[in-house]
């Protein structure tokens, strides 16, 4: 009696089958017979694909939230610096208009 090895499928093949299942144009039974795999395998690959997609989307959202927080922090810092510069510029203008400025520039 010969020992049979389990069938191993390439990742691209699994993805192709899973994408067909996700599309929803055919039933799982139709997809399974078309690709020559068991329907339970189609369900499993579909679930794995959806989980992978979900994980990637969560990661992308976390990265976007992190970037957004950093940008808001930078905006706040720039606003503070801008207000400080406005205040210093106004002080400089007032000082230039004062009599002390005229005394210094006449020398």
Secondary structure, DSSP 8 states (H G I E B T S, - for coil): ----------HHHHHHHHHHHHH-SS-HHHHHHHHTS-HHHHHHHHHHHHHHHHHHHHHHHHHHHHHHHHHHHHHHHHHHHHHHHHHHHHHHHHHHHSHHHHHHHH-
